[in-house]
Amino acid sequence: MNNIYLTRLGSFFHVICLTITIILVSYWVYVYNLNNDLCIVDYKKYYETESDEFPVLSICLKNHISEEKLRLQNPDIDIESYIKFLGGNEFKKELTEIDYGNVTIDMSKYVRECRVYWRNGTREKSTQRRVLRISHAFYQQRRGELYQCYELETPKMKEMKIMVFDINNAGLPPRNVSQNYEMKTYLHYPNHLITSEQNVKYTWPILDSNDGYISRFLIKSVEIVKRRNKGRRPCKEWDNYDDRIVENHVRNVGCRAPYQKAVDGYKICTTNVSMKAASLLKITTNHVLVPPCKYMGKLLYDLEEDDMTATAIYKKGYLTIGIYFRDGSFKEIAQTR
């Protein structure tokens, strides 16, 4: 009799164990399928890994078209008509024949030199003009304005503290008059200009002139976010992010604006309706577009401007733009499963 009870008790115990095991396995399968994230927060120095990047500064200039170059292509077209065409607000067949790349102002001609200052106190300088890259152009439909953006490239080197650019003052809007959004600046991850609206600077105090001034962008802290690509919260590959966004936009519209990246199989728009649709791509935030899987979440900086005409470093006819990395490290937030 006792053996029967022991057998039944043993069977009951096994059933309980099996039930608990099934419940626990089911629970952890459920938790796994939730695909939730844990966040690892760390502070890293720049270029501990090859994929690290310094923030860069882009300068976007309003209606940056050369009247002289435009007239050479077609003497009957003026800047106002051409810019309206680029936004889909006016359309003539002869406007489609204008080569946009040949009528924009070449900003590289205005860069005199750049200098890099290292944390050990040394510096290097270069007179090469390939420090400025045409990065993106966008149209503001509300105001009917075109902005051409130029990225001031920084070297991918450890221990950089300051990057300084000397730019001919004729290449930038005059500062001795009140500006009407003539110039915008954005601090952003390289090739991530399209999602950097939160770091825009578009109001500038009136100065005596452009000549001899220095504008210091003092970067105090940078936050980098590394996301996981998930069905509920997708993200795109982070390298060459701007180009990927433009390509997708062109494919969705079915044609491109003259200032947008060429995409195989897609020609310049041939109607004002399609041109206006193409022009709707503008600089925004990560919350609107599908964000890159690695991006600059937050950046804190100050802007200081000084008159340097009475100092030994004054260069007549030039202004200086400096990007100062106060901290040699950044905060990284990495999502993991």
N, C-alpha and C positions, 0 to 999 in steps of 0.2 A: 504493500500500500504506500509506504513511504517513497518507494522508487517511482510510483506513478505521479505523486505530488512533485517530486524533484524534477521529473521529466517535463511536467506541465509548467513548472516554474521556470525551468531553463528555456522552454519554448517561448514563454511570455517575455522573458528577458531578451531573447534574440529578436522578437518582434519589436519590442521597444527600441532596441539598438538600431535595427534596420530603419524604423520610422524616423528616429532622430537623425540618422545619417542622410536619409532622403530629404528631410526638411532642411538640414544644413547645406547640402549640396545644391538644392533648389534655390535657397536664399542667395548663396554666393554666385550662382549662375545669373540670378536676377540682378545682383549688384554689378556683376561684370558687364551685363548687357546694358545697364544704365550708362556706361561709358563716361562716368564722371571723372573729373580731373583733381589731381593734387598739384599744388604749386610749390616749386622749389625756388626760394629767393636767395640770391648770392650777389656779392659785390666782386667784380672782376676788373683787372686792368685791361686796357685796350690791347688787342692783338695777342692775348694769351692763346687764341685760336685764330686760324687763317680767315675765318668767316666774319671776324669783328670788323666794324666800320666806325669811323668818326662821323658825326653829323656834318652836313655840308650846307652852304648858304646858296640859295638861288635868288637872283635878282630878276624880277619880271617888269618889263617896261611897256607902257601903253602905246599902241599904234606905232610900233617901231618899224616903220616902212620908209624907205628912201624915196623921196619925190623924184630925184634925179634918175635913179635906176628904173623907177616905174615909167617915167616918160620915155626912156630909151626903148622899152618894150612896146609901149603904145602911147603916143603923145596925146591921145584923146581921153585918157583915163587919169583921174586924180585920186589921191589917197582916200578921200571920203567915200567915193563910189566903190573903190576896191574893198575897203573895210566893210561896207554894207553888204557887198557880195559875199565876203567870207562868213558873214553871219546869217546868210540866207534871206536878207532883207531887200536885196536888189539882185536882179539877174540879167546878164547879157552874155551872149555866146563868146564875145571877144574877151570877157573877163576870165573865162576858163582857160584861155591860152597864155595867161600870165604865169611865169615860173616864180612861185612864191619864194623859193630859196635864193633867187637872184635879185629880189627887190627888198629884202630885209637888210637892216643895217648890221654890218659885221662888227660886233662888239669886241672881238679878239684884237682888233687893231688899236683899241683904247687901253689895253692892259700893258703896262710898262714892264713890270717885274713882280715876282712874288718872293716872299722870304719865309723860311721856316725857322722857328726858335725852339730849341730842345730844352728839356728840363735840367740838363747839366750845364746850361748857360751858353752853349755854342749856338751858331746859326748857319744857315745855308741860304743862298739866294739864286734865283734863276730868272733869266730874261726871256725864257721860252714862253710863247703865248698860248700853248696848248694846256693851259690851266683853266680854261673857260669852255664849257660845253653847252651847246644848244640843247636844252633838255625837254622843253615842252612849250606848246602855245595853246591858249584857250580864249574863248570868246565870251564876253559878258553880255547876254542878251538884254538884260534890264537897262544897261547903259549904252549898249551898242559899241563896245570897245574890245579891241583885240590886245592880248598881252603875250609878248614873246619872252620866254624865260631862259636865263643863262645860269648854269650851275658852276660855281667856283669850286673846282675839284681840290681835294686835300690828299696828300700822299698816304699810302697805307704803311705807316712806319710807327714803331713803338716810341714812346717817350716824347711825342710831339706836344708842345705846350701852346704855341701860337702860330697861326698861319695869317700872313699879311699880304694884301694885294694893293699895288699902286695903279690907279685907274685915271686916265685922262679925264678931266672934269667935263670936257665936251661930250663925253659918251653917256652922261647921266643927266636927268632933268635939273634945271637950275634950282637952287635952294633959296635964292633971294626973293622969290615970289611964292605966294600961296599955291600949293599944289592941289590938283583935282584928281587924286589917285593916279598920278603919273607914274609912280614906282611902287612896287610891292616887293617885300623880301619874305622868304620862307626858310626856316631852318628845318632840315628833314634828313632822313636816311637817304643815302645815295640811290637814285632811281626810284624814290618814293615821293616825289613831289605832289602827285595827284591827290594824296590823302593827308596833306600837311596843313590844311586850312586853320587848324587850331594854333599854329605857330606863325601866323601872318603878321606883318608889320606894314601898315599902309598910311599912317599919318606921320608927318615929319615937320619938326619946327623950322621956322624961317631962319636962315643963316645969312651972313653978309654975301657969301658966294660959295661955290663948291671948292674953290681953290684953297689948299692947305689944311683942310679939315681931316680928322680921322674919326671913323665910326667904329667903335669897339663893340662887338657882340660877345658878351661875357657869359659863357655857358657854365652854369653852376652845377647842374645835375642832369643826368640822362637816364631814362628808364627804358630798357629793351624787353619786349614781350615775345616769347617763343610759344606759339600756339600749336595745338594738335589739329589736324584736319579731320573733322568729324561730320557726320551726316547732318546733325542738328545745327552745328556751328562750323560751316566750312571755311577754309582759308586757301589762298593761292600760294604758289611758290614765290618766295620773297625776292629772289634775284631778278633784275630787269622787270620789276613789277609794273612800272609805268608803261613800258612797251606792251606788256601782256594786256593791260587794261585798254589801251588804245586799240590794239588788234581786235579784241573782243567787241569793242564798241563799233569799229568799222564793219565787222562781219554782221553785227545785229542791224545796223543801218542799211548796209548793202552798198555803201560808197563812202568816200572820205572827203574831208575838207582839205584844201591845198596845203595847209600847215600841219596836217597830221601825218603820222608815220605811214609810209607806203606799205601796203599789204598785198601780197600776190593775188591777182585775180580781181582786185577791187579798184575801180577807177575813181577819179574825182567826180563828185556829185554834179549832175547836169540839170537840176531843177532847184528853185529856191526852197521848195518844201523839204527835199532831201538834204540840201545844204544846211538848213536850219536844224534838222534832226541831228546831223553830224556835229554841229557846233554846240550841242547841249552838254558835251563832256567838258567838265571844268574841275578846278581844284576843290576838293570837298574834305570830308573826314572819313576815318576808318569805319564809322558807324553807318555810312551810306552804302559804300561799295563792299564787296567781299574782301576782307582785309588780307594782307600777306601773312604767311605763317610765321614770319619774324618781322617785327616792326618796332619803331620808336614809339612807345606808349606815351611818355611825357618827357618834356624838356623844359627846364627852367633857365631863363637867361635874363640879363639886363643889357640895355643899350646905353652906351656913353658916347658923347661926341665932344671933341675938343678942337680949338683953333691952334694949329701947329706952326703958323707962319713965323713966329718969333723964335723957333727952336732950330737946332742944327740939322734936324731931319727933314726940314721943309723942302719940298720939291715943287717948284713953281709950275702951275698949270695942272697939278695932280691932286687927287684926294686919296686917302688910304682907307681901306676896309680891312679890319682885323677880326679874326675869329679866335677867341681865347678859351682854352680848355682849362678852367681853374682846377678841376679834379681829373687826375689821370685814370680814374676808374669809373665804372657805370654800374647801375643796378640791373641785374638780369632776373626776370621772372619767367621760369620755364614750367610749362604745364606737362605733367606726366600722368599716366594712367595708374 
